[in-house]
Amino acid sequence: MLKQKIGRFLLTVVLVSTALSSVAADWNTGHLFNDDWPPHARFHDFSLLQLLCGVCVLGLWLLWRRSPEPEIGVRVAALIPIIYRSAFFYTTFLIPGTSLSVYPGEAPPQILGIPFYPSVLFSLVSIILAIVGYWLFRSGTQQCQKLRERPLHQARRNR
């Protein structure tokens, strides 16, 4: 039961931080209010933020609602940040002309000569935490099922 609660708590943190950090990262003159962006691109940025926040709220509801099948809600709640954040790892390879840098020609920060994008690190941490949260919930669920399946006389004998 404790593993399930910790797993749900981790997934809650990841869902809330995914929504809030994305709004914080885009609600500025580098993104949403960038005069160099075409109006339609800004429309799409806002639409994505609205969709992301709505889906994260939906994930929170699925995560904490009472259900005869809580596994489905937890799985979907874990997949939301994983699907969203995974784009930071492949978009620049799939779509020519895209960049992780906010401004064209901006050199990325470097650590030991290696380009370092904080958004990629944040995405990696979010994905790992979502996987760990899901794993904790699943292992806690399996533990509870094993306890329920033991015959009553065995449970008393093992005390």
Secondary structure, DSSP 8 states (H G I E B T S, - for coil): -HHHHHHHHHHHHHHHHHHHHHHHHHSSTTTTT-TTS-HHHHHHHHHHHHHHHHHHHHHHHHHHS--S-HHHHHHHHHHHHHHHHHHHHHHHHHSTT--SSSSTT----EETTEE--HHHHHHHHHHHHHHHHHHHHHHHHHHHHHHHHS-HHHHHHT-
